Amino acid sequence: MARLLLRASLRAALYASQFQKYGEGIPAPAFQYCNFSSKAKTKSKSDGSESGNFSSKAKRKSKSDGSGSDNFSSKTKRMSKSDGSESGKENLSKKDIALQQALDKITDSFGKGSIMWLGRAHAPREVPVVSTGSIALDMALGIGGLPKGCVVEIYGPEASGKTALALHVIAESQKNKGSCAFIDGEHALDSALVKSIGVKMDNLFLSQPDSGEQALSLIDNLIRSGSVDVVVVDSVSALVPKSEPDGEIGDAHMALRARLMSQALHKLTHSLSMSQTILLFINQVRAKQVASGGNALKFYASVRLNIRRIGFIKMGQETLGNQVSVKIVKNKHAPAFRTVRLGLEHGKGISREFELIDLGLKHKLITKGGGAMYSFNEQSFRGKDAIKHYLIKNDWAKEELATKLRQKILYNNDDDNKMDSQNDDDTNEEVSEELIMSDTTDEELIAANEEVSEELIMSDTNDEELIAALG
């Protein structure tokens, strides 16, 4: 019993101490409540910030939704555009698509304008030209002169008028305020001849190079400047490679000049087309009528003129000049193989007055009366010399005659081209039928041809009629 009471007292003491501790710990929940209230406030603040963030997020979301809708609309627009391009591509064939891709690649690699459609290019339809100083030669060339931006070759034997014709081209270019250069490889240019032809010496660049490499390098610099209209090289035979004069006499130099010309023309061709410069080469012919300098110049030249002497201009026993024949051997802009006869007076060049008189008689602008009488501009003249002196004294009459001749020659050429295109087939068929149906032998044909040629030579026919008759 005593033990039970002792245990009960101990339990009561223990509970009392625990109750006391529990009683002392009652304020703790209040403290914790206060902390909880602060946490609640901070939480409410954080909730407010979160609500603010939520509202801002909501606003942002609404904006993003708006931008999303805009993006969606733009995407739909892009989709519609892509659909249109795809539908356009679907209309193109695989070959057209491959061609367009190739053109785009070329443009990206080499720049705009590296390749273009010929019909869509903004290039002038008419070829820019420089007159040769001869109306007949300009008309025979088909475009009114020598084409700009091209290589031109004038070749022929010695003393045939090659340099005189080249100087006339320079004089005509200077009339249109063009700058010109003369590369004198032969070191034999006569200043008196230059002045008498009408070249302005103050506006002509002259160079006398020591070697072919120096001359061609100088030409390249002039062309690349884009400020020179005509460059004349006299001559290809004088463009001696540097290794030749540096060597000894008797050394073999095989095809050095041909190799030099080939390399130079490879480089100069592109610059010529960009600068619109005429590069005119004067060349000599050898015993076999082959021009020097290899074949490169023949291939690169747009116009090749073969000039040779066929007679003399005389007054009594005195020789005043030469009659020359200019044959258009090559022409990339008009039909070739036309021949023109010119008169070159010593110290004066092309006799324009005699040329106008011959053309005027041919096209009936100057009429011939009885004997040696001629009629022109409602005036009578005795002999061609009287008409020549009249044209020299009256420049207006000379220019008026030249204008009328140009108009008439161009008009006749247009009519001839139309008639030729209509009658070529018929005439070819008739001639072939006659040749096939005839029983004549080759010997009889040759004999008949000789008889016709003798009759034409004895008559007053000109060279063009003779060539046309002999076929």
Backbone hydrogen bonds, N-H to C=O, Kabsch-Sander energy under -0.5 kcal/mol:
donor,donor_aa,acceptor,acceptor_aa,energy
5,L,1,M,-2.7
6,L,2,A,-2.3
7,R,3,R,-2.3
8,A,4,L,-2.3
9,S,5,L,-2.4
10,L,6,L,-2.3
11,R,7,R,-2.3
12,A,8,A,-2.4
13,A,9,S,-2.6
14,L,10,L,-2.4
15,Y,11,R,-2.9
16,A,12,A,-2.5
17,S,13,A,-2.7
18,Q,14,L,-2.3
19,F,15,Y,-3.0
20,Q,16,A,-2.9
21,K,17,S,-2.5
22,Y,18,Q,-2.4
23,G,19,F,-2.8
24,E,20,Q,-2.9
25,G,21,K,-1.4
26,I,23,G,-1.2
30,A,26,I,-0.7
31,F,27,P,-2.3
32,Q,28,A,-3.2
33,Y,29,P,-2.3
34,C,30,A,-2.5
35,N,31,F,-3.0
36,F,32,Q,-2.3
37,S,33,Y,-2.8
38,S,34,C,-2.5
39,K,35,N,-2.7
40,A,36,F,-2.8
41,K,37,S,-2.8
42,T,38,S,-3.5
43,K,39,K,-3.3
44,S,40,A,-3.5
45,K,41,K,-3.5
46,S,42,T,-3.6
47,D,43,K,-3.4
48,G,44,S,-3.0
49,S,45,K,-3.7
50,E,46,S,-3.3
51,S,47,D,-3.6
52,G,48,G,-3.6
53,N,49,S,-4.1
54,F,50,E,-3.4
55,S,51,S,-3.4
56,S,52,G,-3.7
57,K,53,N,-3.7
58,A,54,F,-3.3
59,K,55,S,-3.2
60,R,56,S,-3.9
61,K,57,K,-3.6
62,S,58,A,-2.9
63,K,59,K,-3.2
64,S,60,R,-4.4
65,D,61,K,-3.3
66,G,62,S,-2.5
67,S,63,K,-3.8
68,G,64,S,-3.2
69,S,65,D,-2.7
70,D,66,G,-2.7
71,N,67,S,-4.0
72,F,68,G,-2.7
73,S,69,S,-2.8
74,S,70,D,-3.6
75,K,71,N,-3.2
76,T,72,F,-2.7
77,K,73,S,-2.5
78,R,74,S,-3.4
79,M,75,K,-3.3
80,S,76,T,-2.5
81,K,77,K,-2.9
82,S,78,R,-3.8
83,D,79,M,-2.7
84,G,80,S,-2.0
85,S,81,K,-3.0
86,E,82,S,-3.2
87,S,83,D,-2.5
88,G,84,G,-2.4
89,K,85,S,-3.3
90,E,86,E,-2.5
91,N,87,S,-1.1
92,L,88,G,-0.9
97,I,93,S,-2.2
98,A,94,K,-2.3
99,L,95,K,-2.1
100,Q,96,D,-2.4
101,Q,97,I,-2.3
102,A,98,A,-2.1
103,L,99,L,-2.4
104,D,100,Q,-2.4
105,K,101,Q,-2.2
106,I,102,A,-2.2
107,T,103,L,-2.4
108,D,104,D,-2.4
109,S,105,K,-2.0
110,F,106,I,-2.9
111,G,107,T,-1.9
114,S,111,G,-1.5
121,A,117,W,-0.8
121,A,118,L,-0.6
123,A,121,A,-1.2
130,V,146,L,-1.9
138,D,134,S,-2.2
139,M,135,I,-2.4
140,A,136,A,-2.0
141,L,137,L,-1.8
142,G,138,D,-0.5
142,G,139,M,-0.8
144,G,138,D,-1.4
145,G,138,D,-0.5
146,L,130,V,-2.9
148,K,128,P,-2.8
150,C,147,P,-0.6
151,V,300,Y,-0.5
152,V,279,L,-2.6
153,E,303,V,-2.4
154,I,281,F,-2.7
155,Y,153,E,-0.5
155,Y,305,L,-2.6
156,G,283,N,-1.2
160,S,157,P,-0.8
165,L,161,G,-2.0
166,A,162,K,-2.0
167,L,163,T,-2.3
168,H,164,A,-1.7
169,V,165,L,-1.5
170,I,166,A,-1.7
171,A,167,L,-2.4
172,E,168,H,-2.4
173,S,169,V,-1.9
174,Q,170,I,-2.3
175,K,171,A,-1.3
176,N,172,E,-0.7
176,N,173,S,-0.9
177,K,174,Q,-1.7
178,G,173,S,-1.7
180,C,203,N,-1.0
181,A,230,V,-2.2
182,F,205,F,-3.3
183,I,232,V,-3.4
184,D,182,F,-0.9
184,D,207,S,-3.0
185,G,183,I,-1.3
185,G,234,D,-1.5
186,E,234,D,-1.6
191,S,189,L,-0.7
194,V,190,D,-1.9
195,K,191,S,-2.2
196,S,192,A,-2.2
197,I,193,L,-1.8
198,G,194,V,-0.7
199,V,194,V,-1.9
201,M,199,V,-1.0
203,N,200,K,-1.4
204,L,201,M,-1.1
205,F,180,C,-2.4
207,S,182,F,-2.1
212,G,240,V,-3.3
215,A,211,S,-1.9
216,L,212,G,-2.5
217,S,213,E,-2.1
218,L,214,Q,-2.1
219,I,215,A,-2.2
220,D,216,L,-2.2
221,N,217,S,-1.9
222,L,218,L,-2.1
223,I,219,I,-2.5
224,R,220,D,-2.4
225,S,221,N,-1.1
226,G,222,L,-0.6
226,G,223,I,-1.3
227,S,222,L,-0.6
229,D,179,S,-3.1
230,V,179,S,-1.3
231,V,278,I,-2.9
232,V,181,A,-2.5
233,V,280,L,-2.9
234,D,183,I,-2.7
234,D,232,V,-0.6
235,S,233,V,-0.5
235,S,282,I,-0.7
236,V,282,I,-2.3
238,A,235,S,-0.6
239,L,236,V,-1.4
240,V,238,A,-2.0
244,E,241,P,-1.3
246,D,242,K,-1.4
247,G,243,S,-0.9
251,D,248,E,-1.9
253,H,251,D,-0.5
255,A,253,H,-0.6
259,R,255,A,-1.8
260,L,256,L,-2.3
261,M,257,R,-2.5
262,S,258,A,-2.1
263,Q,259,R,-2.2
264,A,260,L,-2.2
265,L,261,M,-2.6
266,H,262,S,-1.7
267,K,263,Q,-1.2
268,L,264,A,-2.3
269,T,265,L,-1.6
271,S,267,K,-0.7
272,L,268,L,-2.2
273,S,269,T,-1.7
274,M,270,H,-1.5
275,S,271,S,-2.1
276,Q,272,L,-1.7
277,T,272,L,-1.0
278,I,229,D,-2.8
279,L,150,C,-2.1
279,L,277,T,-0.6
280,L,231,V,-3.0
280,L,278,I,-0.8
281,F,152,V,-3.1
281,F,279,L,-0.6
282,I,233,V,-2.7
283,N,154,I,-2.6
285,V,156,G,-0.7
286,R,290,V,-1.6
289,Q,286,R,-1.7
292,S,284,Q,-1.3
299,F,295,N,-1.8
300,Y,296,A,-2.4
301,A,297,L,-1.7
302,S,151,V,-2.7
303,V,151,V,-1.3
304,R,330,K,-2.0
305,L,153,E,-3.0
306,N,327,K,-2.9
307,I,155,Y,-2.2
307,I,305,L,-0.6
308,R,325,S,-1.8
310,I,323,Q,-3.3
311,G,323,Q,-1.5
313,I,321,G,-2.6
314,K,312,F,-0.6
315,M,318,E,-2.8
317,Q,315,M,-0.5
318,E,315,M,-1.6
320,L,313,I,-3.5
320,L,318,E,-0.6
321,G,313,I,-1.5
322,N,344,L,-2.8
323,Q,311,G,-2.1
324,V,322,N,-0.6
324,V,342,L,-2.6
325,S,308,R,-3.0
326,V,340,V,-3.3
327,K,306,N,-2.9
327,K,325,S,-0.6
328,I,338,R,-2.7
329,V,304,R,-1.8
329,V,327,K,-1.2
330,K,304,R,-1.4
332,K,302,S,-1.7
337,F,328,I,-3.5
340,V,326,V,-2.6
342,L,324,V,-2.8
342,L,340,V,-0.5
344,L,322,N,-3.2
344,L,342,L,-0.5
345,E,343,G,-0.6
345,E,349,G,-2.9
346,H,320,L,-2.7
348,K,345,E,-1.8
349,G,345,E,-2.3
351,S,343,G,-3.2
352,R,350,I,-1.3
355,E,351,S,-1.7
356,L,352,R,-2.5
357,I,353,E,-2.3
358,D,354,F,-2.5
359,L,355,E,-2.4
360,G,356,L,-2.6
361,L,357,I,-2.3
362,K,358,D,-2.0
363,H,359,L,-2.4
364,K,361,L,-0.8
365,L,360,G,-2.5
366,I,360,G,-1.8
367,T,375,S,-2.0
369,G,373,M,-3.0
373,M,370,G,-1.4
374,Y,381,F,-2.9
375,S,367,T,-3.0
376,F,379,Q,-2.6
379,Q,376,F,-1.1
381,F,374,Y,-3.0
383,G,372,A,-3.1
383,G,381,F,-0.8
387,I,383,G,-1.1
388,K,384,K,-2.4
389,H,385,D,-2.5
390,Y,386,A,-1.8
391,L,387,I,-2.3
392,I,388,K,-2.2
393,K,389,H,-2.0
394,N,390,Y,-1.7
395,D,393,K,-0.7
398,K,394,N,-1.6
399,E,395,D,-2.6
400,E,396,W,-2.2
401,L,397,A,-2.2
402,A,398,K,-2.1
403,T,399,E,-2.3
404,K,400,E,-2.2
405,L,401,L,-2.1
406,R,402,A,-2.2
407,Q,403,T,-2.3
408,K,404,K,-2.3
409,I,405,L,-2.9
410,L,406,R,-2.4
411,Y,407,Q,-2.1
412,N,408,K,-2.6
413,N,409,I,-2.4
414,D,410,L,-2.1
415,D,411,Y,-2.1
416,D,412,N,-2.7
417,N,413,N,-2.4
418,K,414,D,-2.0
419,M,415,D,-2.7
420,D,416,D,-2.8
421,S,417,N,-2.2
422,Q,418,K,-1.4
423,N,419,M,-2.3
424,D,420,D,-1.8
427,T,423,N,-2.5
428,N,424,D,-2.4
429,E,425,D,-2.2
430,E,426,D,-2.3
431,V,427,T,-2.8
432,S,428,N,-2.4
433,E,429,E,-2.2
434,E,430,E,-2.3
435,L,431,V,-2.4
436,I,432,S,-2.3
437,M,433,E,-2.8
438,S,434,E,-1.6
445,L,441,T,-1.9
446,I,442,D,-2.3
447,A,443,E,-2.3
448,A,444,E,-2.3
449,N,445,L,-2.1
450,E,446,I,-2.2
451,E,447,A,-2.0
452,V,448,A,-2.2
453,S,449,N,-2.3
454,E,450,E,-2.3
455,E,451,E,-2.1
456,L,452,V,-2.2
457,I,453,S,-2.3
458,M,454,E,-2.0
459,S,455,E,-1.0
461,T,456,L,-0.6
466,L,462,N,-1.8
467,I,463,D,-2.6
468,A,464,E,-2.3
469,A,465,E,-2.2
470,L,466,L,-2.3
471,G,467,I,-1.1
